[in-house]
Amino acid sequence: MDAKKFVLLVLLGGALSPISQAQIKHIEMRVEGMT
Amino acid sequence: MKQHLGRQSGVQSVDVSLLDGKVQIVPKEDGRIDPGQLLKAVYDSGVSVAEMDVIARGKIARDSSGELALQVAPNQSFNLEPNDMSKQLEPLAGQPTVITVRGQLYKKPAGKKKSKPDVSAPRKLLILEVQKKE
C-alpha cells in the first residue's frame, strides 16, 4: 500500500471511529399497572 | 411484556422487576434501537410507562434548525431539552468529543392515568448527568 492510501485510510478511520462507537447503552423504564 | 419487548429489533436482553416496577433493557452491541417502538411495545402489552431513562454515548451536534442534539448513530439523534446540563455541552457541538450521558427520553404527562405515548413524536432528551467525556 502506498503512503498516500495509508494516510487516507488513517484519516478516514479517525473520522468514522468516534461515531461508530456511539450508541444507546442502556434503557430503564418505570412502568405502572404491572401485576 | 418481557417477550414482547425481547422481540423488538435491537434488543439484546430484558429484565423486569415486578417489585419496583422497573424494566431494564440492554440493546445489542451494534444494533439500532428505537425508544418510541419500545414505549409502544410496553403500552401494547397492557401497562403504561411512567418514565424512560437512557444511558447513551454519542457526539453533540446541531440539527438543521440549530437545535442541540446527541447523535447516537449516523442516522439517529435526539434533540436535547434545554437545561443547565445541555448548556454546558453547547461548546462540544461539532467537536469530535464523544460523551456518555444519562437522560430522560419520556415522562408520562402529569394527571393522566393511562395515556398512549405518541411513538411518532420526536423524543427530546433531558440530560440528567454527563458520565464521561472522551
Backbone of each chain as nested JSON, in Angstrom:
{
  "chains": [
    {"id": "A", "residues": [
      {"number": 1, "name": "MET", "atoms": {"N": [0.852, -1.203, 0.0], "CA": [0.0, 0.0, 0.0], "C": [0.886, 1.252, 0.0]}},
      {"number": 2, "name": "ASP", "atoms": {"N": [0.605, 2.189, -0.885], "CA": [1.451, 3.373, -0.899], "C": [1.069, 4.334, 0.232]}},
      {"number": 3, "name": "ALA", "atoms": {"N": [1.974, 5.252, 0.502], "CA": [1.824, 6.146, 1.662], "C": [0.554, 6.988, 1.593]}},
      {"number": 4, "name": "LYS", "atoms": {"N": [0.194, 7.422, 0.384], "CA": [-0.982, 8.279, 0.212], "C": [-2.266, 7.536, 0.632]}},
      {"number": 5, "name": "LYS", "atoms": {"N": [-2.35, 6.29, 0.193], "CA": [-3.529, 5.479, 0.536], "C": [-3.579, 5.214, 2.041]}},
      {"number": 6, "name": "PHE", "atoms": {"N": [-2.395, 4.969, 2.62], "CA": [-2.319, 4.679, 4.045], "C": [-2.801, 5.876, 4.873]}},
      {"number": 7, "name": "VAL", "atoms": {"N": [-2.326, 7.075, 4.504], "CA": [-2.715, 8.299, 5.212], "C": [-4.234, 8.505, 5.092]}},
      {"number": 8, "name": "LEU", "atoms": {"N": [-4.771, 8.271, 3.911], "CA": [-6.21, 8.424, 3.672], "C": [-7.014, 7.468, 4.562]}},
      {"number": 9, "name": "LEU", "atoms": {"N": [-6.51, 6.241, 4.669], "CA": [-7.169, 5.219, 5.476], "C": [-7.177, 5.613, 6.96]}},
      {"number": 10, "name": "VAL", "atoms": {"N": [-6.032, 6.144, 7.432], "CA": [-5.916, 6.568, 8.841], "C": [-6.877, 7.722, 9.115]}},
      {"number": 11, "name": "LEU", "atoms": {"N": [-6.901, 8.702, 8.204], "CA": [-7.781, 9.867, 8.384], "C": [-9.251, 9.457, 8.387]}},
      {"number": 12, "name": "LEU", "atoms": {"N": [-9.605, 8.574, 7.478], "CA": [-10.994, 8.105, 7.369], "C": [-11.398, 7.329, 8.625]}},
      {"number": 13, "name": "GLY", "atoms": {"N": [-10.492, 6.489, 9.08], "CA": [-10.75, 5.698, 10.294], "C": [-10.936, 6.597, 11.494]}},
      {"number": 14, "name": "GLY", "atoms": {"N": [-10.093, 7.616, 11.598], "CA": [-10.176, 8.563, 12.715], "C": [-11.482, 9.338, 12.7]}},
      {"number": 15, "name": "ALA", "atoms": {"N": [-11.967, 9.659, 11.496], "CA": [-13.2, 10.436, 11.369], "C": [-14.427, 9.587, 11.684]}},
      {"number": 16, "name": "LEU", "atoms": {"N": [-14.37, 8.318, 11.327], "CA": [-15.555, 7.466, 11.492], "C": [-15.627, 6.76, 12.845]}},
      {"number": 17, "name": "SER", "atoms": {"N": [-14.476, 6.5, 13.47], "CA": [-14.496, 5.668, 14.674], "C": [-15.286, 6.247, 15.849]}},
      {"number": 18, "name": "PRO", "atoms": {"N": [-15.227, 7.561, 16.169], "CA": [-15.975, 8.03, 17.339], "C": [-17.47, 7.781, 17.214]}},
      {"number": 19, "name": "ILE", "atoms": {"N": [-18.028, 8.02, 16.013], "CA": [-19.469, 7.867, 15.879], "C": [-19.864, 6.394, 15.773]}},
      {"number": 20, "name": "SER", "atoms": {"N": [-18.937, 5.563, 15.266], "CA": [-19.274, 4.144, 15.183], "C": [-19.339, 3.533, 16.584]}},
      {"number": 21, "name": "GLN", "atoms": {"N": [-18.679, 4.166, 17.556], "CA": [-18.734, 3.665, 18.927], "C": [-19.934, 4.239, 19.675]}},
      {"number": 22, "name": "ALA", "atoms": {"N": [-20.607, 5.203, 19.064], "CA": [-21.741, 5.842, 19.728], "C": [-22.949, 4.917, 19.68]}},
      {"number": 23, "name": "GLN", "atoms": {"N": [-23.714, 4.935, 20.733], "CA": [-24.912, 4.098, 20.748], "C": [-25.691, 4.292, 22.047]}},
      {"number": 24, "name": "ILE", "atoms": {"N": [-26.89, 3.717, 22.061], "CA": [-27.65, 3.661, 23.3], "C": [-27.126, 2.456, 24.077]}},
      {"number": 25, "name": "LYS", "atoms": {"N": [-26.691, 2.681, 25.304], "CA": [-26.057, 1.614, 26.078], "C": [-27.055, 0.871, 26.962]}},
      {"number": 26, "name": "HIS", "atoms": {"N": [-28.06, 1.611, 27.428], "CA": [-28.957, 1.009, 28.417], "C": [-30.266, 1.803, 28.451]}},
      {"number": 27, "name": "ILE", "atoms": {"N": [-31.356, 1.103, 28.653], "CA": [-32.654, 1.78, 28.78], "C": [-33.338, 1.263, 30.031]}},
      {"number": 28, "name": "GLU", "atoms": {"N": [-33.88, 2.174, 30.813], "CA": [-34.631, 1.771, 32.004], "C": [-35.996, 2.446, 31.966]}},
      {"number": 29, "name": "MET", "atoms": {"N": [-37.037, 1.651, 32.17], "CA": [-38.385, 2.22, 32.181], "C": [-39.038, 1.953, 33.521]}},
      {"number": 30, "name": "ARG", "atoms": {"N": [-39.763, 2.924, 34.012], "CA": [-40.598, 2.714, 35.201], "C": [-42.021, 2.573, 34.676]}},
      {"number": 31, "name": "VAL", "atoms": {"N": [-42.624, 1.436, 34.966], "CA": [-43.949, 1.184, 34.406], "C": [-45.008, 1.126, 35.509]}},
      {"number": 32, "name": "GLU", "atoms": {"N": [-46.243, 1.351, 35.106], "CA": [-47.374, 1.323, 36.04], "C": [-48.402, 0.321, 35.53]}},
      {"number": 33, "name": "GLY", "atoms": {"N": [-49.063, -0.33, 36.453], "CA": [-50.135, -1.256, 36.078], "C": [-49.652, -2.654, 35.795]}},
      {"number": 34, "name": "MET", "atoms": {"N": [-48.422, -2.963, 36.242], "CA": [-47.876, -4.295, 36.012], "C": [-48.252, -5.191, 37.192]}},
      {"number": 35, "name": "THR", "atoms": {"N": [-48.734, -6.407, 36.904], "CA": [-49.109, -7.315, 38.016], "C": [-48.252, -8.562, 37.983]}}
    ]},
    {"id": "B", "residues": [
      {"number": 1, "name": "MET", "atoms": {"N": [-44.96, -9.081, 28.645], "CA": [-44.289, -7.832, 28.266], "C": [-42.82, -8.111, 27.938]}},
      {"number": 2, "name": "LYS", "atoms": {"N": [-42.2, -8.988, 28.757], "CA": [-40.788, -9.301, 28.543], "C": [-40.568, -9.894, 27.143]}},
      {"number": 3, "name": "GLN", "atoms": {"N": [-41.455, -10.831, 26.761], "CA": [-41.332, -11.453, 25.434], "C": [-41.593, -10.431, 24.331]}},
      {"number": 4, "name": "HIS", "atoms": {"N": [-42.59, -9.593, 24.578], "CA": [-42.974, -8.568, 23.607], "C": [-41.803, -7.608, 23.353]}},
      {"number": 5, "name": "LEU", "atoms": {"N": [-41.16, -7.195, 24.421], "CA": [-40.019, -6.278, 24.304], "C": [-38.817, -6.983, 23.68]}},
      {"number": 6, "name": "GLY", "atoms": {"N": [-38.63, -8.256, 24.06], "CA": [-37.491, -9.017, 23.556], "C": [-37.547, -9.22, 22.049]}},
      {"number": 7, "name": "ARG", "atoms": {"N": [-38.761, -9.126, 21.487], "CA": [-38.912, -9.318, 20.037], "C": [-38.602, -8.046, 19.249]}},
      {"number": 8, "name": "GLN", "atoms": {"N": [-38.496, -6.921, 19.943], "CA": [-38.224, -5.658, 19.233], "C": [-36.802, -5.668, 18.682]}},
      {"number": 9, "name": "SER", "atoms": {"N": [-36.629, -5.024, 17.535], "CA": [-35.305, -5.05, 16.916], "C": [-34.302, -4.249, 17.753]}},
      {"number": 10, "name": "GLY", "atoms": {"N": [-33.103, -4.796, 17.813], "CA": [-32.027, -4.125, 18.537], "C": [-31.965, -4.446, 20.018]}},
      {"number": 11, "name": "VAL", "atoms": {"N": [-32.917, -5.268, 20.506], "CA": [-32.94, -5.591, 21.94], "C": [-32.142, -6.867, 22.199]}},
      {"number": 12, "name": "GLN", "atoms": {"N": [-31.181, -6.777, 23.114], "CA": [-30.399, -7.964, 23.467], "C": [-31.024, -8.694, 24.654]}},
      {"number": 13, "name": "SER", "atoms": {"N": [-31.344, -7.942, 25.719], "CA": [-31.953, -8.605, 26.876], "C": [-32.916, -7.666, 27.594]}},
      {"number": 14, "name": "VAL", "atoms": {"N": [-33.885, -8.277, 28.26], "CA": [-34.898, -7.519, 29.001], "C": [-34.985, -8.103, 30.399]}},
      {"number": 15, "name": "ASP", "atoms": {"N": [-34.98, -7.233, 31.387], "CA": [-35.098, -7.685, 32.762], "C": [-36.244, -6.916, 33.417]}},
      {"number": 16, "name": "VAL", "atoms": {"N": [-37.234, -7.648, 33.917], "CA": [-38.4, -6.994, 34.505], "C": [-38.408, -7.235, 36.017]}},
      {"number": 17, "name": "SER", "atoms": {"N": [-38.512, -6.163, 36.766], "CA": [-38.61, -6.285, 38.219], "C": [-40.032, -5.908, 38.641]}},
      {"number": 18, "name": "LEU", "atoms": {"N": [-40.788, -6.935, 39.048], "CA": [-42.176, -6.696, 39.457], "C": [-42.235, -5.881, 40.737]}},
      {"number": 19, "name": "LEU", "atoms": {"N": [-41.22, -6.082, 41.579], "CA": [-41.207, -5.45, 42.895], "C": [-41.21, -3.922, 42.819]}},
      {"number": 20, "name": "ASP", "atoms": {"N": [-40.312, -3.378, 42.002], "CA": [-40.246, -1.909, 41.923], "C": [-40.765, -1.351, 40.592]}},
      {"number": 21, "name": "GLY", "atoms": {"N": [-41.371, -2.224, 39.777], "CA": [-41.978, -1.754, 38.529], "C": [-40.979, -1.212, 37.527]}},
      {"number": 22, "name": "LYS", "atoms": {"N": [-39.799, -1.821, 37.501], "CA": [-38.774, -1.323, 36.57], "C": [-38.457, -2.357, 35.494]}},
      {"number": 23, "name": "VAL", "atoms": {"N": [-38.207, -1.85, 34.309], "CA": [-37.843, -2.693, 33.171], "C": [-36.492, -2.211, 32.661]}},
      {"number": 24, "name": "GLN", "atoms": {"N": [-35.527, -3.12, 32.664], "CA": [-34.182, -2.778, 32.179], "C": [-33.986, -3.427, 30.818]}},
      {"number": 25, "name": "ILE", "atoms": {"N": [-33.522, -2.661, 29.865], "CA": [-33.301, -3.18, 28.515], "C": [-31.85, -2.943, 28.118]}},
      {"number": 26, "name": "VAL", "atoms": {"N": [-31.207, -4.012, 27.695], "CA": [-29.837, -3.874, 27.183], "C": [-29.905, -4.012, 25.663]}},
      {"number": 27, "name": "PRO", "atoms": {"N": [-29.534, -2.962, 24.936], "CA": [-29.554, -3.056, 23.47], "C": [-28.398, -3.911, 22.96]}},
      {"number": 28, "name": "LYS", "atoms": {"N": [-28.564, -4.42, 21.749], "CA": [-27.474, -5.162, 21.114], "C": [-26.306, -4.221, 20.884]}},
      {"number": 29, "name": "GLU", "atoms": {"N": [-25.111, -4.799, 20.928], "CA": [-23.873, -4.018, 20.811], "C": [-23.869, -3.106, 19.571]}},
      {"number": 30, "name": "ASP", "atoms": {"N": [-24.259, -3.684, 18.425], "CA": [-24.193, -2.898, 17.192], "C": [-25.582, -2.602, 16.618]}},
      {"number": 31, "name": "GLY", "atoms": {"N": [-26.611, -2.9, 17.398], "CA": [-27.963, -2.728, 16.862], "C": [-28.525, -1.345, 17.111]}},
      {"number": 32, "name": "ARG", "atoms": {"N": [-29.411, -0.943, 16.253], "CA": [-30.101, 0.327, 16.44], "C": [-31.411, 0.028, 17.157]}},
      {"number": 33, "name": "ILE", "atoms": {"N": [-31.69, 0.798, 18.186], "CA": [-32.887, 0.558, 18.969], "C": [-33.755, 1.817, 18.917]}},
      {"number": 34, "name": "ASP", "atoms": {"N": [-35.06, 1.609, 18.807], "CA": [-35.965, 2.749, 18.697], "C": [-36.775, 2.884, 19.993]}},
      {"number": 35, "name": "PRO", "atoms": {"N": [-36.457, 3.887, 20.823], "CA": [-37.165, 4.039, 22.096], "C": [-38.676, 4.197, 21.912]}},
      {"number": 36, "name": "GLY", "atoms": {"N": [-39.091, 4.83, 20.821], "CA": [-40.524, 5.009, 20.555], "C": [-41.232, 3.675, 20.38]}},
      {"number": 37, "name": "GLN", "atoms": {"N": [-40.568, 2.75, 19.696], "CA": [-41.144, 1.417, 19.49], "C": [-41.216, 0.652, 20.807]}},
      {"number": 38, "name": "LEU", "atoms": {"N": [-40.238, 0.875, 21.691], "CA": [-40.26, 0.202, 22.992], "C": [-41.425, 0.714, 23.839]}},
      {"number": 39, "name": "LEU", "atoms": {"N": [-41.66, 2.015, 23.783], "CA": [-42.801, 2.604, 24.509], "C": [-44.1, 1.971, 24.025]}},
      {"number": 40, "name": "LYS", "atoms": {"N": [-44.211, 1.841, 22.718], "CA": [-45.417, 1.271, 22.117], "C": [-45.566, -0.195, 22.539]}},
      {"number": 41, "name": "ALA", "atoms": {"N": [-44.432, -0.934, 22.509], "CA": [-44.475, -2.354, 22.862], "C": [-44.954, -2.539, 24.3]}},
      {"number": 42, "name": "VAL", "atoms": {"N": [-44.498, -1.679, 25.204], "CA": [-44.915, -1.781, 26.611], "C": [-46.401, -1.451, 26.715]}},
      {"number": 43, "name": "TYR", "atoms": {"N": [-46.809, -0.392, 26.058], "CA": [-48.225, 0.014, 26.099], "C": [-49.113, -1.097, 25.534]}},
      {"number": 44, "name": "ASP", "atoms": {"N": [-48.671, -1.706, 24.428], "CA": [-49.448, -2.777, 23.79], "C": [-49.571, -4.011, 24.679]}},
      {"number": 45, "name": "SER", "atoms": {"N": [-48.627, -4.169, 25.608], "CA": [-48.72, -5.332, 26.488], "C": [-49.565, -5.021, 27.731]}},
      {"number": 46, "name": "GLY", "atoms": {"N": [-50.188, -3.867, 27.754], "CA": [-51.194, -3.567, 28.772], "C": [-50.756, -2.75, 29.971]}},
      {"number": 47, "name": "VAL", "atoms": {"N": [-49.543, -2.261, 29.964], "CA": [-49.095, -1.403, 31.067], "C": [-48.665, -0.05, 30.502]}},
      {"number": 48, "name": "SER", "atoms": {"N": [-48.591, 0.954, 31.371], "CA": [-48.169, 2.259, 30.857], "C": [-46.805, 2.637, 31.418]}},
      {"number": 49, "name": "VAL", "atoms": {"N": [-46.089, 3.376, 30.629], "CA": [-44.737, 3.795, 31.02], "C": [-44.826, 5.145, 31.727]}},
      {"number": 50, "name": "ALA", "atoms": {"N": [-44.256, 5.206, 32.935], "CA": [-44.235, 6.468, 33.672], "C": [-43.007, 7.288, 33.265]}},
      {"number": 51, "name": "GLU", "atoms": {"N": [-41.897, 6.601, 33.112], "CA": [-40.642, 7.291, 32.752], "C": [-39.76, 6.367, 31.928]}},
      {"number": 52, "name": "MET", "atoms": {"N": [-38.978, 6.963, 31.065], "CA": [-37.979, 6.18, 30.33], "C": [-36.65, 6.911, 30.395]}},
      {"number": 53, "name": "ASP", "atoms": {"N": [-35.666, 6.256, 31.001], "CA": [-34.323, 6.83, 31.094], "C": [-33.37, 6.041, 30.195]}},
      {"number": 54, "name": "VAL", "atoms": {"N": [-32.396, 6.724, 29.643], "CA": [-31.412, 6.024, 28.811], "C": [-29.996, 6.43, 29.213]}},
      {"number": 55, "name": "ILE", "atoms": {"N": [-29.087, 5.517, 28.958], "CA": [-27.666, 5.864, 29.015], "C": [-27.185, 5.747, 27.578]}},
      {"number": 56, "name": "ALA", "atoms": {"N": [-26.696, 6.841, 27.045], "CA": [-26.319, 6.849, 25.635], "C": [-24.955, 7.491, 25.446]}},
      {"number": 57, "name": "ARG", "atoms": {"N": [-24.301, 7.052, 24.391], "CA": [-22.964, 7.541, 24.069], "C": [-23.03, 8.14, 22.672]}},
      {"number": 58, "name": "GLY", "atoms": {"N": [-22.514, 9.333, 22.516], "CA": [-22.56, 9.94, 21.189], "C": [-21.892, 11.297, 21.17]}},
      {"number": 59, "name": "LYS", "atoms": {"N": [-22.107, 11.988, 20.068], "CA": [-21.489, 13.305, 19.89], "C": [-22.563, 14.381, 19.882]}},
      {"number": 60, "name": "ILE", "atoms": {"N": [-22.194, 15.544, 20.357], "CA": [-23.112, 16.676, 20.331], "C": [-23.052, 17.324, 18.944]}},
      {"number": 61, "name": "ALA", "atoms": {"N": [-24.226, 17.537, 18.387], "CA": [-24.302, 18.143, 17.054], "C": [-25.46, 19.138, 17.042]}},
      {"number": 62, "name": "ARG", "atoms": {"N": [-25.528, 19.899, 15.981], "CA": [-26.684, 20.794, 15.805], "C": [-27.491, 20.29, 14.624]}},
      {"number": 63, "name": "ASP", "atoms": {"N": [-28.819, 20.284, 14.779], "CA": [-29.643, 19.847, 13.654], "C": [-29.848, 21.011, 12.673]}},
      {"number": 64, "name": "SER", "atoms": {"N": [-30.662, 20.772, 11.652], "CA": [-30.817, 21.791, 10.606], "C": [-31.424, 23.087, 11.137]}},
      {"number": 65, "name": "SER", "atoms": {"N": [-32.172, 23.002, 12.254], "CA": [-32.76, 24.225, 12.807], "C": [-31.874, 24.855, 13.888]}},
      {"number": 66, "name": "GLY", "atoms": {"N": [-30.677, 24.293, 14.057], "CA": [-29.728, 24.877, 15.01], "C": [-29.876, 24.365, 16.429]}},
      {"number": 67, "name": "GLU", "atoms": {"N": [-30.813, 23.419, 16.647], "CA": [-31.006, 22.863, 17.996], "C": [-29.914, 21.859, 18.312]}},
      {"number": 68, "name": "LEU", "atoms": {"N": [-29.539, 21.802, 19.6], "CA": [-28.527, 20.843, 20.022], "C": [-29.121, 19.443, 20.019]}},
      {"number": 69, "name": "ALA", "atoms": {"N": [-28.302, 18.467, 19.631], "CA": [-28.771, 17.084, 19.605], "C": [-27.626, 16.159, 19.987]}},
      {"number": 70, "name": "LEU", "atoms": {"N": [-27.982, 14.992, 20.508], "CA": [-26.996, 13.949, 20.783], "C": [-27.115, 12.923, 19.665]}},
      {"number": 71, "name": "GLN", "atoms": {"N": [-26.049, 12.806, 18.894], "CA": [-26.069, 11.858, 17.788], "C": [-25.524, 10.528, 18.283]}},
      {"number": 72, "name": "VAL", "atoms": {"N": [-26.412, 9.522, 18.313], "CA": [-26.011, 8.216, 18.853], "C": [-25.707, 7.201, 17.75]}},
      {"number": 73, "name": "ALA", "atoms": {"N": [-26.058, 7.531, 16.535], "CA": [-25.754, 6.679, 15.378], "C": [-25.735, 7.612, 14.171]}},
      {"number": 74, "name": "PRO", "atoms": {"N": [-25.114, 7.181, 13.059], "CA": [-25.052, 8.086, 11.908], "C": [-26.421, 8.618, 11.483]}},
      {"number": 75, "name": "ASN", "atoms": {"N": [-27.471, 7.817, 11.69], "CA": [-28.81, 8.286, 11.288], "C": [-29.793, 8.308, 12.454]}},
      {"number": 76, "name": "GLN", "atoms": {"N": [-29.29, 8.445, 13.671], "CA": [-30.179, 8.526, 14.834], "C": [-29.642, 9.555, 15.823]}},
      {"number": 77, "name": "SER", "atoms": {"N": [-30.485, 10.539, 16.11], "CA": [-30.076, 11.539, 17.095], "C": [-31.293, 12.005, 17.878]}},
      {"number": 78, "name": "PHE", "atoms": {"N": [-31.034, 12.528, 19.064], "CA": [-32.106, 13.032, 19.921], "C": [-31.851, 14.495, 20.214]}},
      {"number": 79, "name": "ASN", "atoms": {"N": [-32.816, 15.338, 19.916], "CA": [-32.681, 16.749, 20.266], "C": [-32.655, 16.881, 21.782]}},
      {"number": 80, "name": "LEU", "atoms": {"N": [-31.87, 17.843, 22.263], "CA": [-31.727, 17.997, 23.709], "C": [-32.744, 18.992, 24.257]}},
      {"number": 81, "name": "GLU", "atoms": {"N": [-33.37, 18.614, 25.343], "CA": [-34.273, 19.503, 26.066], "C": [-33.368, 20.532, 26.756]}},
      {"number": 82, "name": "PRO", "atoms": {"N": [-33.606, 21.813, 26.519], "CA": [-32.686, 22.793, 27.117], "C": [-32.72, 22.766, 28.651]}},
      {"number": 83, "name": "ASN", "atoms": {"N": [-31.566, 22.622, 29.255], "CA": [-31.415, 22.742, 30.718], "C": [-29.961, 23.14, 31.002]}},
      {"number": 84, "name": "ASP", "atoms": {"N": [-29.586, 23.181, 32.264], "CA": [-28.221, 23.59, 32.614], "C": [-27.183, 22.644, 32.014]}},
      {"number": 85, "name": "MET", "atoms": {"N": [-27.518, 21.344, 32.02], "CA": [-26.565, 20.353, 31.504], "C": [-26.354, 20.539, 29.995]}},
      {"number": 86, "name": "SER", "atoms": {"N": [-27.456, 20.789, 29.282], "CA": [-27.314, 20.944, 27.826], "C": [-26.525, 22.219, 27.495]}},
      {"number": 87, "name": "LYS", "atoms": {"N": [-26.686, 23.254, 28.337], "CA": [-25.925, 24.495, 28.113], "C": [-24.423, 24.232, 28.237]}},
      {"number": 88, "name": "GLN", "atoms": {"N": [-24.075, 23.387, 29.224], "CA": [-22.656, 23.056, 29.426], "C": [-22.074, 22.3, 28.235]}},
      {"number": 89, "name": "LEU", "atoms": {"N": [-22.96, 21.592, 27.512], "CA": [-22.484, 20.773, 26.392], "C": [-22.422, 21.556, 25.074]}},
      {"number": 90, "name": "GLU", "atoms": {"N": [-22.968, 22.748, 25.089], "CA": [-23.042, 23.554, 23.87], "C": [-21.688, 23.713, 23.157]}},
      {"number": 91, "name": "PRO", "atoms": {"N": [-20.59, 23.976, 23.922], "CA": [-19.298, 24.146, 23.215], "C": [-18.827, 22.889, 22.495]}},
      {"number": 92, "name": "LEU", "atoms": {"N": [-19.406, 21.735, 22.828], "CA": [-18.958, 20.479, 22.205], "C": [-19.622, 20.22, 20.85]}},
      {"number": 93, "name": "ALA", "atoms": {"N": [-20.575, 21.078, 20.482], "CA": [-21.293, 20.882, 19.21], "C": [-20.32, 20.9, 18.038]}},
      {"number": 94, "name": "GLY", "atoms": {"N": [-20.364, 19.836, 17.26], "CA": [-19.491, 19.75, 16.085], "C": [-18.077, 19.293, 16.399]}},
      {"number": 95, "name": "GLN", "atoms": {"N": [-17.773, 19.096, 17.69], "CA": [-16.441, 18.638, 18.098], "C": [-16.394, 17.107, 18.054]}},
      {"number": 96, "name": "PRO", "atoms": {"N": [-15.18, 16.549, 17.976], "CA": [-15.103, 15.074, 17.92], "C": [-15.286, 14.395, 19.285]}},
      {"number": 97, "name": "THR", "atoms": {"N": [-15.492, 15.197, 20.35], "CA": [-15.636, 14.624, 21.696], "C": [-16.858, 13.698, 21.782]}},
      {"number": 98, "name": "VAL", "atoms": {"N": [-16.628, 12.51, 22.301], "CA": [-17.729, 11.557, 22.496], "C": [-18.103, 11.575, 23.976]}},
      {"number": 99, "name": "ILE", "atoms": {"N": [-19.374, 11.744, 24.251], "CA": [-19.796, 11.816, 25.647], "C": [-20.771, 10.678, 25.97]}},
      {"number": 100, "name": "THR", "atoms": {"N": [-20.777, 10.301, 27.235], "CA": [-21.75, 9.322, 27.716], "C": [-22.647, 10.04, 28.709]}},
      {"number": 101, "name": "VAL", "atoms": {"N": [-23.947, 9.997, 28.456], "CA": [-24.881, 10.73, 29.314], "C": [-26.005, 9.817, 29.802]}},
      {"number": 102, "name": "ARG", "atoms": {"N": [-26.574, 10.203, 30.946], "CA": [-27.803, 9.565, 31.412], "C": [-28.883, 10.62, 31.256]}},
      {"number": 103, "name": "GLY", "atoms": {"N": [-29.956, 10.258, 30.624], "CA": [-31.003, 11.253, 30.398], "C": [-32.381, 10.645, 30.353]}},
      {"number": 104, "name": "GLN", "atoms": {"N": [-33.363, 11.517, 30.353], "CA": [-34.753, 11.063, 30.328], "C": [-35.347, 11.332, 28.945]}},
      {"number": 105, "name": "LEU", "atoms": {"N": [-35.897, 10.272, 28.343], "CA": [-36.474, 10.414, 26.996], "C": [-37.988, 10.534, 27.037]}},
      {"number": 106, "name": "TYR", "atoms": {"N": [-38.584, 10.079, 28.121], "CA": [-40.052, 10.138, 28.192], "C": [-40.49, 10.242, 29.646]}},
      {"number": 107, "name": "LYS", "atoms": {"N": [-41.499, 11.071, 29.868], "CA": [-42.138, 11.143, 31.176], "C": [-43.625, 11.292, 30.933]}},
      {"number": 108, "name": "LYS", "atoms": {"N": [-44.399, 10.453, 31.597], "CA": [-45.846, 10.497, 31.39], "C": [-46.39, 11.846, 31.843]}},
      {"number": 109, "name": "PRO", "atoms": {"N": [-47.236, 12.451, 31.02], "CA": [-47.802, 13.749, 31.422], "C": [-48.538, 13.639, 32.755]}},
      {"number": 110, "name": "ALA", "atoms": {"N": [-48.359, 14.621, 33.614], "CA": [-48.981, 14.606, 34.94], "C": [-50.504, 14.611, 34.822]}},
      {"number": 111, "name": "GLY", "atoms": {"N": [-51.128, 13.868, 35.731], "CA": [-52.588, 13.894, 35.805], "C": [-53.293, 12.872, 34.947]}},
      {"number": 112, "name": "LYS", "atoms": {"N": [-52.549, 12.24, 34.025], "CA": [-53.185, 11.252, 33.161], "C": [-52.969, 9.863, 33.75]}},
      {"number": 113, "name": "LYS", "atoms": {"N": [-54.071, 9.106, 33.897], "CA": [-53.951, 7.77, 34.475], "C": [-53.269, 6.813, 33.502]}},
      {"number": 114, "name": "LYS", "atoms": {"N": [-53.763, 6.786, 32.285], "CA": [-53.142, 5.939, 31.277], "C": [-53.198, 6.66, 29.942]}},
      {"number": 115, "name": "SER", "atoms": {"N": [-52.042, 6.946, 29.422], "CA": [-52.051, 7.664, 28.147], "C": [-51.176, 6.921, 27.154]}},
      {"number": 116, "name": "LYS", "atoms": {"N": [-51.649, 6.868, 25.923], "CA": [-50.871, 6.182, 24.885], "C": [-49.774, 7.123, 24.396]}},
      {"number": 117, "name": "PRO", "atoms": {"N": [-48.518, 6.719, 24.543], "CA": [-47.451, 7.611, 24.073], "C": [-47.442, 7.699, 22.557]}},
      {"number": 118, "name": "ASP", "atoms": {"N": [-47.173, 8.878, 22.052], "CA": [-47.115, 9.09, 20.612], "C": [-45.74, 8.624, 20.127]}},
      {"number": 119, "name": "VAL", "atoms": {"N": [-45.719, 7.432, 19.495], "CA": [-44.424, 6.874, 19.102], "C": [-43.772, 7.622, 17.946]}},
      {"number": 120, "name": "SER", "atoms": {"N": [-44.6, 8.326, 17.179], "CA": [-44.021, 9.015, 16.023], "C": [-43.448, 10.387, 16.405]}},
      {"number": 121, "name": "ALA", "atoms": {"N": [-43.811, 10.868, 17.603], "CA": [-43.325, 12.188, 18.029], "C": [-41.822, 12.13, 18.271]}},
      {"number": 122, "name": "PRO", "atoms": {"N": [-41.085, 13.15, 17.822], "CA": [-39.65, 13.133, 18.086], "C": [-39.378, 13.264, 19.583]}},
      {"number": 123, "name": "ARG", "atoms": {"N": [-38.533, 12.414, 20.088], "CA": [-38.245, 12.418, 21.531], "C": [-37.132, 13.406, 21.837]}},
      {"number": 124, "name": "LYS", "atoms": {"N": [-37.339, 14.189, 22.877], "CA": [-36.284, 15.099, 23.323], "C": [-35.606, 14.482, 24.54]}},
      {"number": 125, "name": "LEU", "atoms": {"N": [-34.315, 14.604, 24.566], "CA": [-33.54, 14.011, 25.652], "C": [-33.223, 15.078, 26.7]}},
      {"number": 126, "name": "LEU", "atoms": {"N": [-33.704, 14.824, 27.92], "CA": [-33.394, 15.718, 29.034], "C": [-32.169, 15.143, 29.731]}},
      {"number": 127, "name": "ILE", "atoms": {"N": [-31.051, 15.823, 29.594], "CA": [-29.822, 15.271, 30.172], "C": [-29.832, 15.452, 31.686]}},
      {"number": 128, "name": "LEU", "atoms": {"N": [-29.622, 14.335, 32.394], "CA": [-29.612, 14.366, 33.85], "C": [-28.185, 14.331, 34.392]}},
      {"number": 129, "name": "GLU", "atoms": {"N": [-27.297, 13.683, 33.633], "CA": [-25.932, 13.52, 34.125], "C": [-24.989, 13.248, 32.955]}},
      {"number": 130, "name": "VAL", "atoms": {"N": [-23.829, 13.904, 32.969], "CA": [-22.795, 13.58, 31.98], "C": [-21.827, 12.645, 32.681]}},
      {"number": 131, "name": "GLN", "atoms": {"N": [-21.75, 11.406, 32.197], "CA": [-20.945, 10.401, 32.893], "C": [-19.506, 10.367, 32.421]}},
      {"number": 132, "name": "LYS", "atoms": {"N": [-19.302, 10.655, 31.139], "CA": [-17.944, 10.56, 30.611], "C": [-17.775, 11.468, 29.393]}},
      {"number": 133, "name": "LYS", "atoms": {"N": [-16.577, 12.05, 29.267], "CA": [-16.224, 12.79, 28.042], "C": [-14.946, 12.186, 27.517]}},
      {"number": 134, "name": "GLU", "atoms": {"N": [-14.927, 11.824, 26.234], "CA": [-13.726, 11.189, 25.669], "C": [-13.236, 11.962, 24.458]}}
    ]}
  ]
}
